Structure formats: C-alpha cells, structure tokens
Amino acid sequence: RKNPKEIAAKLFFLLRKFDKMNVDIILAEGIEEIGIGSAIMNRMKKAAGFDIEKV
C-alpha cells in the first residue's frame, strides 16, 4: 500500500494474467487518487468497465 510504483507494476501484470485466465470477478482495494495513484485507479476503473461495487 505504501509503494504506488510497485502496486502499478503488479496491477498491470495481474490484469493481463487474469485476462488470459478469463477471470470474471476481481476484488481489489482502491488507493488514494494522488500522483501515480490516479493512474492506478483509472486503470482499475477501466478494467472494471466502470462497474464498481464499494463494500
């Protein structure tokens, strides 16, 4: 949670992996939308088709 660059690298890797595995549902914790966090959250929102459930 404290290293946004590491989060970004792992997120993109895992999204590609999940896509290859035909995963239907991904549960992910959001991060603060500041700096690279904005890019991370934007990518997560796009990957979700902007269909996001807050729990």
DRENGU-770377 format. One record per atom (N, C-alpha, C): residue number from 1; x, y, z; residue in three letters; atom name. Coordinates in steps of 0.05 Angstrom, whole numbers, always signed. Example, Ala and Ser with C-alpha at 12.3 -4.5 7.8 and 13.67 -1.06 7.14 Angstrom:
<sites>
+-----+--------+--------+--------+------+------+
! seq !      x !      y !      z ! type ! atom !
+-----+--------+--------+--------+------+------+
!   1 !   +264 !   -114 !   +156 !  ala !    N !
!   1 !   +246 !    -90 !   +156 !  ala !   CA !
!   1 !   +264 !    -66 !   +156 !  ala !    C !
!   2 !   +257 !    -45 !   +142 !  ser !    N !
!   2 !   +273 !    -21 !   +143 !  ser !   CA !
!   2 !   +258 !     +1 !   +157 !  ser !    C !
+-----+--------+--------+--------+------+------+
</sites>
This chain:
<sites>
+-----+--------+--------+--------+------+------+
! seq !      x !      y !      z ! type ! atom !
+-----+--------+--------+--------+------+------+
!   1 !    +16 !    -24 !     +0 !  arg !    N !
!   1 !     +0 !     +0 !     +0 !  arg !   CA !
!   1 !    +17 !    +25 !     +0 !  arg !    C !
!   2 !    +41 !    +23 !     +9 !  lys !    N !
!   2 !    +58 !    +47 !    +12 !  lys !   CA !
!   2 !    +76 !    +52 !    -12 !  lys !    C !
!   3 !    +76 !    +34 !    -32 !  asn !    N !
!   3 !    +93 !    +37 !    -55 !  asn !   CA !
!   3 !    +77 !    +36 !    -81 !  asn !    C !
!   4 !    +66 !    +59 !    -89 !  pro !    N !
!   4 !    +49 !    +60 !   -113 !  pro !   CA !
!   4 !    +62 !    +49 !   -138 !  pro !    C !
!   5 !    +88 !    +53 !   -141 !  lys !    N !
!   5 !   +102 !    +42 !   -165 !  lys !   CA !
!   5 !   +101 !    +12 !   -166 !  lys !    C !
!   6 !   +104 !     -1 !   -143 !  glu !    N !
!   6 !   +102 !    -30 !   -141 !  glu !   CA !
!   6 !    +73 !    -39 !   -146 !  glu !    C !
!   7 !    +54 !    -24 !   -135 !  ile !    N !
!   7 !    +26 !    -30 !   -140 !  ile !   CA !
!   7 !    +20 !    -30 !   -169 !  ile !    C !
!   8 !    +29 !     -9 !   -183 !  ala !    N !
!   8 !    +24 !     -6 !   -212 !  ala !   CA !
!   8 !    +36 !    -29 !   -227 !  ala !    C !
!   9 !    +61 !    -36 !   -221 !  ala !    N !
!   9 !    +74 !    -58 !   -236 !  ala !   CA !
!   9 !    +59 !    -84 !   -232 !  ala !    C !
!  10 !    +51 !    -90 !   -208 !  lys !    N !
!  10 !    +37 !   -115 !   -202 !  lys !   CA !
!  10 !     +9 !   -115 !   -213 !  lys !    C !
!  11 !     -4 !    -92 !   -212 !  leu !    N !
!  11 !    -31 !    -89 !   -223 !  leu !   CA !
!  11 !    -32 !    -96 !   -252 !  leu !    C !
!  12 !    -15 !    -84 !   -268 !  phe !    N !
!  12 !    -15 !    -88 !   -297 !  phe !   CA !
!  12 !     -8 !   -117 !   -303 !  phe !    C !
!  13 !    +11 !   -129 !   -289 !  phe !    N !
!  13 !    +18 !   -157 !   -293 !  phe !   CA !
!  13 !     -6 !   -175 !   -287 !  phe !    C !
!  14 !    -19 !   -170 !   -264 !  leu !    N !
!  14 !    -41 !   -187 !   -256 !  leu !   CA !
!  14 !    -66 !   -184 !   -273 !  leu !    C !
!  15 !    -71 !   -159 !   -282 !  leu !    N !
!  15 !    -94 !   -155 !   -300 !  leu !   CA !
!  15 !    -90 !   -171 !   -326 !  leu !    C !
!  16 !    -66 !   -171 !   -337 !  arg !    N !
!  16 !    -60 !   -187 !   -361 !  arg !   CA !
!  16 !    -63 !   -217 !   -355 !  arg !    C !
!  17 !    -54 !   -226 !   -332 !  lys !    N !
!  17 !    -56 !   -254 !   -325 !  lys !   CA !
!  17 !    -85 !   -262 !   -321 !  lys !    C !
!  18 !   -100 !   -245 !   -307 !  phe !    N !
!  18 !   -129 !   -251 !   -303 !  phe !   CA !
!  18 !   -144 !   -252 !   -330 !  phe !    C !
!  19 !   -136 !   -235 !   -348 !  asp !    N !
!  19 !   -149 !   -234 !   -375 !  asp !   CA !
!  19 !   -144 !   -261 !   -389 !  asp !    C !
!  20 !   -120 !   -271 !   -388 !  lys !    N !
!  20 !   -113 !   -296 !   -401 !  lys !   CA !
!  20 !   -128 !   -320 !   -387 !  lys !    C !
!  21 !   -134 !   -317 !   -362 !  met !    N !
!  21 !   -147 !   -338 !   -347 !  met !   CA !
!  21 !   -178 !   -335 !   -349 !  met !    C !
!  22 !   -187 !   -315 !   -363 !  asn !    N !
!  22 !   -216 !   -310 !   -366 !  asn !   CA !
!  22 !   -230 !   -306 !   -339 !  asn !    C !
!  23 !   -217 !   -292 !   -321 !  val !    N !
!  23 !   -229 !   -286 !   -295 !  val !   CA !
!  23 !   -252 !   -267 !   -298 !  val !    C !
!  24 !   -274 !   -273 !   -285 !  asp !    N !
!  24 !   -298 !   -256 !   -287 !  asp !   CA !
!  24 !   -300 !   -235 !   -266 !  asp !    C !
!  25 !   -290 !   -240 !   -242 !  ile !    N !
!  25 !   -293 !   -222 !   -220 !  ile !   CA !
!  25 !   -266 !   -218 !   -206 !  ile !    C !
!  26 !   -259 !   -193 !   -202 !  ile !    N !
!  26 !   -234 !   -187 !   -187 !  ile !   CA !
!  26 !   -242 !   -169 !   -164 !  ile !    C !
!  27 !   -233 !   -176 !   -140 !  leu !    N !
!  27 !   -236 !   -158 !   -117 !  leu !   CA !
!  27 !   -210 !   -144 !   -112 !  leu !    C !
!  28 !   -211 !   -118 !   -110 !  ala !    N !
!  28 !   -186 !   -102 !   -107 !  ala !   CA !
!  28 !   -192 !    -79 !    -88 !  ala !    C !
!  29 !   -172 !    -72 !    -73 !  glu !    N !
!  29 !   -173 !    -49 !    -55 !  glu !   CA !
!  29 !   -163 !    -25 !    -70 !  glu !    C !
!  30 !   -178 !     -3 !    -69 !  gly !    N !
!  30 !   -170 !    +22 !    -82 !  gly !   CA !
!  30 !   -149 !    +36 !    -66 !  gly !    C !
!  31 !   -135 !    +55 !    -79 !  ile !    N !
!  31 !   -116 !    +71 !    -65 !  ile !   CA !
!  31 !   -123 !   +101 !    -70 !  ile !    C !
!  32 !   -110 !   +118 !    -55 !  glu !    N !
!  32 !   -115 !   +147 !    -58 !  glu !   CA !
!  32 !   -107 !   +156 !    -86 !  glu !    C !
!  33 !   -124 !   +172 !    -98 !  glu !    N !
!  33 !   -120 !   +182 !   -125 !  glu !   CA !
!  33 !   -103 !   +207 !   -125 !  glu !    C !
!  34 !    -78 !   +203 !   -118 !  ile !    N !
!  34 !    -58 !   +225 !   -118 !  ile !   CA !
!  34 !    -34 !   +215 !   -133 !  ile !    C !
!  35 !    -23 !   +230 !   -151 !  gly !    N !
!  35 !     +1 !   +222 !   -166 !  gly !   CA !
!  35 !     -5 !   +197 !   -182 !  gly !    C !
!  36 !    +13 !   +177 !   -180 !  ile !    N !
!  36 !    +10 !   +152 !   -195 !  ile !   CA !
!  36 !    -15 !   +137 !   -186 !  ile !    C !
!  37 !    -24 !   +143 !   -162 !  gly !    N !
!  37 !    -49 !   +131 !   -152 !  gly !   CA !
!  37 !    -73 !   +137 !   -171 !  gly !    C !
!  38 !    -72 !   +161 !   -183 !  ser !    N !
!  38 !    -94 !   +168 !   -202 !  ser !   CA !
!  38 !    -93 !   +150 !   -226 !  ser !    C !
!  39 !    -69 !   +144 !   -236 !  ala !    N !
!  39 !    -66 !   +126 !   -259 !  ala !   CA !
!  39 !    -74 !    +98 !   -252 !  ala !    C !
!  40 !    -67 !    +89 !   -228 !  ile !    N !
!  40 !    -74 !    +62 !   -219 !  ile !   CA !
!  40 !   -104 !    +59 !   -217 !  ile !    C !
!  41 !   -117 !    +78 !   -204 !  met !    N !
!  41 !   -146 !    +77 !   -201 !  met !   CA !
!  41 !   -160 !    +80 !   -228 !  met !    C !
!  42 !   -149 !    +96 !   -246 !  asn !    N !
!  42 !   -161 !    +99 !   -273 !  asn !   CA !
!  42 !   -160 !    +72 !   -287 !  asn !    C !
!  43 !   -138 !    +58 !   -285 !  arg !    N !
!  43 !   -135 !    +32 !   -298 !  arg !   CA !
!  43 !   -153 !    +11 !   -286 !  arg !    C !
!  44 !   -156 !    +12 !   -260 !  met !    N !
!  44 !   -174 !     -7 !   -247 !  met !   CA !
!  44 !   -203 !     -2 !   -255 !  met !    C !
!  45 !   -210 !    +24 !   -257 !  lys !    N !
!  45 !   -238 !    +31 !   -265 !  lys !   CA !
!  45 !   -243 !    +22 !   -293 !  lys !    C !
!  46 !   -224 !    +26 !   -311 !  lys !    N !
!  46 !   -227 !    +18 !   -339 !  lys !   CA !
!  46 !   -229 !    -12 !   -341 !  lys !    C !
!  47 !   -212 !    -27 !   -326 !  ala !    N !
!  47 !   -213 !    -56 !   -326 !  ala !   CA !
!  47 !   -240 !    -66 !   -317 !  ala !    C !
!  48 !   -252 !    -51 !   -299 !  ala !    N !
!  48 !   -279 !    -59 !   -288 !  ala !   CA !
!  48 !   -301 !    -50 !   -306 !  ala !    C !
!  49 !   -295 !    -36 !   -328 !  gly !    N !
!  49 !   -316 !    -26 !   -345 !  gly !   CA !
!  49 !   -332 !     -5 !   -330 !  gly !    C !
!  50 !   -319 !     +8 !   -310 !  phe !    N !
!  50 !   -331 !    +28 !   -293 !  phe !   CA !
!  50 !   -355 !    +16 !   -277 !  phe !    C !
!  51 !   -356 !    -10 !   -275 !  asp !    N !
!  51 !   -377 !    -24 !   -259 !  asp !   CA !
!  51 !   -364 !    -32 !   -232 !  asp !    C !
!  52 !   -365 !    -13 !   -213 !  ile !    N !
!  52 !   -351 !    -16 !   -188 !  ile !   CA !
!  52 !   -371 !    -18 !   -165 !  ile !    C !
!  53 !   -366 !    -37 !   -148 !  glu !    N !
!  53 !   -383 !    -41 !   -124 !  glu !   CA !
!  53 !   -366 !    -34 !    -99 !  glu !    C !
!  54 !   -374 !    -16 !    -83 !  lys !    N !
!  54 !   -360 !     -9 !    -58 !  lys !   CA !
!  54 !   -371 !    -27 !    -36 !  lys !    C !
!  55 !   -353 !    -39 !    -21 !  val !    N !
!  55 !   -361 !    -57 !     +1 !  val !   CA !
!  55 !   -347 !    -48 !    +27 !  val !    C !
+-----+--------+--------+--------+------+------+
</sites>
